[in-house]
Amino acid sequence: MSVSIWSYSMLVITLAIPLYCVWEGDKTQRNVISGKQTRLEAYASTMVLLWVPTLYLLVGLYGKQISTAELSLVWVGSANNWLGALGVLVMAGYFSLNLVSTNNARDTHSTLEAQLEHVAWLMPRSSKELTCFTLGVSLSAGICEELLFRGFLWFLMSPFLGLWPALLISSLLFGVAHAYQGWLHVVRTSIMGLVLGVILWLTETIWIAITVHALVNIYGGLLAYIVISNSGRKQASCVTKFPFNRI
């Protein structure tokens, strides 16, 4: 890929994402918690933030500024491709079984709820929110973030920095783009970015990384929905049985 004007502009747009997330900080979180913004509105703004730069990337792809091979948007049917697909099926099966187990093991919900506390404000609570989160936000994040950070950014920097240093930097930027979760989770998300990069490298296609990324997000949303919904029903039941708010 030649470093053209489009490449520079695409780079600026991609780097603007983590910078914007740091600048905004926890503004969206405060707005959702205070009621100034609904979760559905937060989901919509997140998808806009993801798809605007991705559409510009696709414009470059259509205009041959970058190729599908350079973005790793290929599927040649190699052994690595199919092993990656098999791994995705195993992961999907594991997530499904774990969700069923979690739904039945109500005694574990308090522990899980504590673990989800840092993103509880964003997690879906109604069926409409769940649909928007899983089919909208989760799929958008899987597609857009992988194309931007693992596809474009990693490939652009590799000739100048080397394969693995470029992956490290792109993963750190990917982590910073999740600054709204807190800096501890920026580190965790950066590590997740490294893992997704290794998956791309091993499977020789970004499609597997996209699917894994989306599955992880969908699983997180479903898990939170199960835990938070059951917690809400339990609290409602307690209020019904022990209406302390009555005079």
C-alpha positions as CSV (number, residue, x, y, z in Angstrom):
1,M,0.0,0.0,0.0
2,S,1.5,3.3,-1.0
3,V,1.3,6.1,1.5
4,S,-1.0,8.4,-0.4
5,I,-3.0,11.4,0.7
6,W,-5.9,9.1,1.3
7,S,-3.7,6.9,3.5
8,Y,-2.6,9.9,5.6
9,S,-6.2,11.1,5.9
10,M,-7.3,7.6,6.9
11,L,-4.6,7.5,9.5
12,V,-5.6,10.8,11.0
13,I,-9.3,9.7,11.1
14,T,-8.3,6.4,12.8
15,L,-6.1,8.1,15.4
16,A,-8.9,10.5,16.1
17,I,-11.0,7.7,17.5
18,P,-9.0,7.0,20.7
19,L,-8.2,10.7,21.1
20,Y,-11.9,11.5,21.0
21,C,-12.6,8.7,23.5
22,V,-10.1,10.1,25.9
23,W,-11.3,13.7,25.4
24,E,-14.9,12.7,26.0
25,G,-13.9,10.5,28.9
26,D,-16.9,9.4,31.0
27,K,-19.3,12.0,29.6
28,T,-21.5,9.4,28.0
29,Q,-21.5,7.4,31.2
30,R,-22.5,10.4,33.2
31,N,-25.3,11.3,30.8
32,V,-26.7,7.7,30.8
33,I,-26.6,7.4,34.6
34,S,-28.1,10.9,35.1
35,G,-30.9,10.2,32.5
36,K,-29.8,12.8,30.1
37,Q,-29.2,10.2,27.5
38,T,-30.8,6.7,27.0
39,R,-28.8,3.6,26.4
40,L,-30.3,3.3,23.0
41,E,-29.0,6.8,22.2
42,A,-25.6,5.8,23.5
43,Y,-25.6,2.8,21.3
44,A,-26.6,4.9,18.2
45,S,-23.7,7.4,18.9
46,T,-21.3,4.5,19.3
47,M,-22.3,3.0,16.0
48,V,-21.9,6.4,14.2
49,L,-18.5,6.8,15.7
50,L,-17.5,3.4,14.4
51,W,-19.1,3.5,11.0
52,V,-18.1,7.0,9.8
53,P,-14.3,6.1,9.6
54,T,-15.1,2.6,8.4
55,L,-17.2,3.9,5.5
56,Y,-14.2,6.2,4.6
57,L,-12.0,3.1,4.6
58,L,-14.4,1.3,2.3
59,V,-14.4,4.3,0.0
60,G,-10.6,3.9,-0.2
61,L,-11.1,0.2,-0.9
62,Y,-13.6,0.9,-3.7
63,G,-11.2,3.5,-5.1
64,K,-8.3,1.0,-5.0
65,Q,-6.4,3.1,-2.5
66,I,-6.1,-0.1,-0.5
67,S,-6.7,-3.7,-1.4
68,T,-8.7,-6.5,0.2
69,A,-5.4,-8.4,0.6
70,E,-3.8,-5.5,2.4
71,L,-6.8,-5.4,4.8
72,S,-6.6,-9.2,5.1
73,L,-10.2,-9.4,3.8
74,V,-9.4,-12.7,2.1
75,W,-10.6,-16.2,2.4
76,V,-8.5,-18.7,0.3
77,G,-9.8,-21.9,2.0
78,S,-6.4,-22.7,3.5
79,A,-6.0,-25.0,6.5
80,N,-5.4,-22.0,8.7
81,N,-8.7,-20.4,7.5
82,W,-10.7,-23.5,8.3
83,L,-9.0,-24.1,11.6
84,G,-9.9,-20.6,12.6
85,A,-13.5,-21.2,11.5
86,L,-13.5,-24.4,13.7
87,G,-12.2,-22.4,16.6
88,V,-15.0,-19.9,16.2
89,L,-17.6,-22.7,16.3
90,V,-16.0,-24.1,19.4
91,M,-16.1,-20.6,21.0
92,A,-19.7,-20.1,20.0
93,G,-20.6,-23.4,21.6
94,Y,-18.8,-22.7,24.8
95,F,-20.4,-19.3,25.1
96,S,-23.9,-20.8,24.5
97,L,-23.4,-23.5,27.2
98,N,-22.0,-20.9,29.6
99,L,-25.0,-18.6,29.1
100,V,-27.4,-21.4,29.8
101,S,-25.4,-22.4,32.9
102,T,-25.3,-18.8,34.1
103,N,-29.0,-18.4,33.7
104,N,-29.6,-21.5,35.8
105,A,-27.0,-20.8,38.5
106,R,-28.6,-17.8,40.1
107,D,-26.2,-18.0,43.1
108,T,-23.3,-16.8,40.9
109,H,-25.1,-13.7,39.7
110,S,-24.0,-11.4,42.5
111,T,-20.4,-12.2,41.8
112,L,-20.8,-11.6,38.1
113,E,-22.7,-8.4,38.7
114,A,-19.8,-7.1,40.7
115,Q,-17.4,-8.0,37.8
116,L,-19.6,-6.1,35.4
117,E,-20.0,-3.0,37.5
118,H,-17.6,-0.9,35.4
119,V,-19.9,-1.3,32.3
120,A,-23.2,-2.0,34.0
121,W,-24.5,1.5,32.9
122,L,-24.1,0.5,29.2
123,M,-25.4,-3.0,29.4
124,P,-28.9,-3.8,28.0
125,R,-31.8,-4.2,30.3
126,S,-34.7,-4.6,27.9
127,S,-35.3,-6.8,24.9
128,K,-35.1,-3.7,22.6
129,E,-31.8,-2.7,24.1
130,L,-30.5,-6.2,23.9
131,T,-31.3,-6.4,20.2
132,C,-29.6,-3.1,19.5
133,F,-26.6,-4.0,21.6
134,T,-26.0,-7.4,20.0
135,L,-27.0,-6.8,16.4
136,G,-26.0,-3.2,16.3
137,V,-23.1,-2.3,18.7
138,S,-21.5,-5.7,18.9
139,L,-21.4,-6.4,15.2
140,S,-20.4,-2.9,14.4
141,A,-17.5,-3.1,16.9
142,G,-16.4,-6.5,15.5
143,I,-16.4,-5.3,11.9
144,C,-15.3,-1.7,12.3
145,E,-12.6,-1.9,15.0
146,E,-11.0,-4.9,13.3
147,L,-10.9,-3.2,9.9
148,L,-9.6,0.0,11.4
149,F,-7.1,-1.2,14.1
150,R,-6.0,-4.7,12.9
151,G,-6.7,-4.3,9.2
152,F,-5.7,-0.7,8.2
153,L,-3.6,0.6,11.1
154,W,-1.5,-2.5,11.7
155,F,-0.8,-3.0,8.0
156,L,0.1,0.7,7.5
157,M,2.6,0.8,10.4
158,S,4.2,-2.6,9.8
159,P,6.7,-1.6,7.0
160,F,8.0,1.3,9.2
161,L,8.0,-0.3,12.7
162,G,8.0,-4.0,12.1
163,L,5.1,-6.5,12.4
164,W,5.0,-7.0,16.1
165,P,5.8,-3.4,17.3
166,A,3.1,-2.2,14.9
167,L,0.6,-4.7,16.4
168,L,1.6,-3.5,19.9
169,I,1.0,0.1,19.1
170,S,-2.3,-0.5,17.2
171,S,-3.5,-2.6,20.2
172,L,-2.7,0.1,22.7
173,L,-4.6,2.6,20.6
174,F,-7.5,0.1,20.4
175,G,-7.4,-0.1,24.2
176,V,-7.4,3.7,24.6
177,A,-10.5,3.8,22.4
178,H,-12.2,2.0,25.3
179,A,-11.1,4.6,27.9
180,Y,-14.7,5.0,29.1
181,Q,-14.3,1.6,30.9
182,G,-11.5,2.9,33.0
183,W,-7.7,2.7,32.6
184,L,-7.5,-0.8,34.1
185,H,-9.8,-2.0,31.3
186,V,-7.8,-0.1,28.7
187,V,-4.9,-2.4,29.6
188,R,-7.2,-5.5,29.4
189,T,-8.6,-4.3,26.0
190,S,-5.1,-3.7,24.7
191,I,-4.2,-7.3,25.6
192,M,-7.4,-8.4,23.8
193,G,-6.2,-6.4,20.8
194,L,-2.9,-8.3,20.8
195,V,-4.8,-11.6,21.0
196,L,-7.0,-10.6,18.0
197,G,-3.9,-9.6,16.1
198,V,-2.3,-13.0,16.7
199,I,-5.6,-14.7,15.6
200,L,-5.4,-12.7,12.4
201,W,-1.8,-13.6,11.8
202,L,-2.4,-17.3,12.5
203,T,-5.6,-17.7,10.5
204,E,-4.4,-15.5,7.6
205,T,-7.7,-13.6,7.4
206,I,-9.4,-10.8,9.3
207,W,-12.8,-12.5,9.0
208,I,-11.9,-14.8,11.9
209,A,-10.8,-11.9,14.1
210,I,-14.0,-10.0,13.2
211,T,-16.2,-12.9,14.2
212,V,-14.3,-13.6,17.4
213,H,-14.5,-9.9,18.4
214,A,-18.2,-9.8,17.6
215,L,-18.9,-13.0,19.5
216,V,-17.1,-11.8,22.6
217,N,-19.1,-8.6,22.6
218,I,-22.4,-10.4,22.0
219,Y,-21.6,-12.9,24.8
220,G,-20.8,-10.0,27.2
221,G,-24.1,-8.3,26.4
222,L,-26.1,-11.5,26.8
223,L,-24.3,-12.3,30.0
224,A,-24.9,-8.9,31.5
225,Y,-28.6,-9.0,30.4
226,I,-29.1,-12.3,32.2
227,V,-27.4,-11.2,35.3
228,I,-28.8,-7.6,35.5
229,S,-32.4,-8.7,34.5
230,N,-32.5,-11.4,37.2
231,S,-31.1,-9.0,39.7
232,G,-33.8,-6.5,38.8
233,R,-36.5,-9.1,39.1
234,K,-35.1,-10.2,42.5
235,Q,-35.2,-6.6,43.8
236,A,-38.7,-6.1,42.5
237,S,-39.8,-9.3,44.3
238,C,-38.2,-8.1,47.6
239,V,-40.0,-4.8,47.3
240,T,-43.3,-6.6,46.7
241,K,-42.8,-8.9,49.7
242,F,-41.4,-6.2,52.0
243,P,-42.9,-2.9,50.9
244,F,-40.8,-0.8,53.3
245,N,-41.5,2.3,51.2
246,R,-45.1,2.2,52.3
247,I,-46.1,4.4,55.3
